[in-house]
Amino acid sequence: MYEHFFQCPHCWEEISMLLDSSVRHQKYIEDCEICCNPIELDVSFEDGELIGFSADGIGQ
């Protein structure tokens, strides 16, 4: 597992999420732990290292 810190695109608070580095590409929706709004995450790993990350607000 890989812990990644980023800003919520809705409330701009810094949050962290645990990402599964054993899966090369993941795209899923997770709610912000602060404001509970949905965030679409697009995550890419290569050889266990994070090489791509985006967190976009849904409904903006």
VOVEXDREN-473815 format. One record per residue (C-alpha): chain; x negated, y, z negated. Coordinates in Angstrom, 3 decimals. Each point is the difference from the previous one (the first is absolute). Example, Ala and Ser with C-alpha at 12.3 -4.5 7.8 and 13.67 -1.06 7.14 Angstrom:
<node><c>A</c><c1>-12.300</c1><c2>-4.500</c2><c3>-7.800</c3></node>
<node><c>A</c><c1>-1.370</c1><c2>3.440</c2><c3>0.660</c3></node>
end
This chain:
<node><c>A</c><c1>0.000</c1><c2>0.000</c2><c3>0.000</c3></node>
<node><c>A</c><c1>-1.071</c1><c2>3.542</c2><c3>0.716</c3></node>
<node><c>A</c><c1>1.252</c1><c2>3.058</c2><c3>-1.940</c3></node>
<node><c>A</c><c1>0.489</c1><c2>3.071</c2><c3>2.190</c3></node>
<node><c>A</c><c1>0.867</c1><c2>3.530</c2><c3>-1.177</c3></node>
<node><c>A</c><c1>1.887</c1><c2>2.444</c2><c3>2.230</c3></node>
<node><c>A</c><c1>2.514</c1><c2>2.870</c2><c3>-0.074</c3></node>
<node><c>A</c><c1>3.700</c1><c2>-0.735</c2><c3>0.291</c3></node>
<node><c>A</c><c1>1.332</c1><c2>1.694</c2><c3>3.173</c3></node>
<node><c>A</c><c1>3.178</c1><c2>0.967</c2><c3>-1.900</c3></node>
<node><c>A</c><c1>-1.059</c1><c2>1.345</c2><c3>-3.428</c3></node>
<node><c>A</c><c1>-3.769</c1><c2>0.449</c2><c3>0.683</c3></node>
<node><c>A</c><c1>-0.951</c1><c2>-1.755</c2><c3>-3.246</c3></node>
<node><c>A</c><c1>-3.027</c1><c2>-2.289</c2><c3>0.083</c3></node>
<node><c>A</c><c1>1.069</c1><c2>-3.630</c2><c3>-0.250</c3></node>
<node><c>A</c><c1>-1.769</c1><c2>-3.323</c2><c3>0.370</c3></node>
<node><c>A</c><c1>1.019</c1><c2>-3.277</c2><c3>1.541</c3></node>
<node><c>A</c><c1>-1.560</c1><c2>-3.439</c2><c3>0.020</c3></node>
<node><c>A</c><c1>-0.651</c1><c2>-1.117</c2><c3>3.568</c3></node>
<node><c>A</c><c1>-0.614</c1><c2>-3.594</c2><c3>1.085</c3></node>
<node><c>A</c><c1>-3.388</c1><c2>0.042</c2><c3>1.748</c3></node>
<node><c>A</c><c1>0.426</c1><c2>-3.601</c2><c3>1.199</c3></node>
<node><c>A</c><c1>2.550</c1><c2>1.148</c2><c3>2.631</c3></node>
<node><c>A</c><c1>-1.593</c1><c2>1.885</c2><c3>2.930</c3></node>
<node><c>A</c><c1>2.989</c1><c2>2.205</c2><c3>0.894</c3></node>
<node><c>A</c><c1>3.063</c1><c2>0.813</c2><c3>-2.065</c3></node>
<node><c>A</c><c1>2.916</c1><c2>2.345</c2><c3>0.595</c3></node>
<node><c>A</c><c1>2.694</c1><c2>0.236</c2><c3>-2.647</c3></node>
<node><c>A</c><c1>2.148</c1><c2>2.355</c2><c3>-2.097</c3></node>
<node><c>A</c><c1>-0.660</c1><c2>0.622</c2><c3>-3.691</c3></node>
<node><c>A</c><c1>1.664</c1><c2>2.495</c2><c3>-2.342</c3></node>
<node><c>A</c><c1>-2.081</c1><c2>2.716</c2><c3>-1.672</c3></node>
<node><c>A</c><c1>-0.519</c1><c2>-0.805</c2><c3>-3.690</c3></node>
<node><c>A</c><c1>0.563</c1><c2>3.689</c2><c3>-0.900</c3></node>
<node><c>A</c><c1>2.919</c1><c2>1.252</c2><c3>2.144</c3></node>
<node><c>A</c><c1>1.389</c1><c2>-3.374</c2><c3>1.233</c3></node>
<node><c>A</c><c1>0.185</c1><c2>1.160</c2><c3>3.643</c3></node>
<node><c>A</c><c1>-0.931</c1><c2>-2.534</c2><c3>2.700</c3></node>
<node><c>A</c><c1>-3.481</c1><c2>0.077</c2><c3>1.550</c3></node>
<node><c>A</c><c1>-0.942</c1><c2>-1.886</c2><c3>3.159</c3></node>
<node><c>A</c><c1>-3.491</c1><c2>-1.427</c2><c3>-0.459</c3></node>
<node><c>A</c><c1>-2.199</c1><c2>-1.088</c2><c3>2.897</c3></node>
<node><c>A</c><c1>-3.164</c1><c2>-1.714</c2><c3>-1.265</c3></node>
<node><c>A</c><c1>-2.913</c1><c2>-1.649</c2><c3>1.820</c3></node>
<node><c>A</c><c1>-2.917</c1><c2>-1.982</c2><c3>-1.408</c3></node>
<node><c>A</c><c1>-3.081</c1><c2>-1.432</c2><c3>1.657</c3></node>
<node><c>A</c><c1>-2.236</c1><c2>-2.436</c2><c3>-1.855</c3></node>
<node><c>A</c><c1>1.755</c1><c2>0.951</c2><c3>-3.261</c3></node>
<node><c>A</c><c1>-0.643</c1><c2>3.750</c2><c3>0.461</c3></node>
<node><c>A</c><c1>2.721</c1><c2>2.585</c2><c3>0.535</c3></node>
<node><c>A</c><c1>-0.416</c1><c2>1.494</c2><c3>3.486</c3></node>
<node><c>A</c><c1>3.418</c1><c2>1.632</c2><c3>0.516</c3></node>
<node><c>A</c><c1>2.674</c1><c2>1.415</c2><c3>-2.281</c3></node>
<node><c>A</c><c1>3.032</c1><c2>2.196</c2><c3>0.568</c3></node>
<node><c>A</c><c1>2.892</c1><c2>0.827</c2><c3>-2.301</c3></node>
<node><c>A</c><c1>2.937</c1><c2>1.732</c2><c3>1.671</c3></node>
<node><c>A</c><c1>3.168</c1><c2>1.209</c2><c3>-1.633</c3></node>
<node><c>A</c><c1>3.220</c1><c2>-1.510</c2><c3>1.304</c3></node>
<node><c>A</c><c1>2.857</c1><c2>2.393</c2><c3>0.628</c3></node>
<node><c>A</c><c1>-2.142</c1><c2>3.129</c2><c3>0.277</c3></node>
end
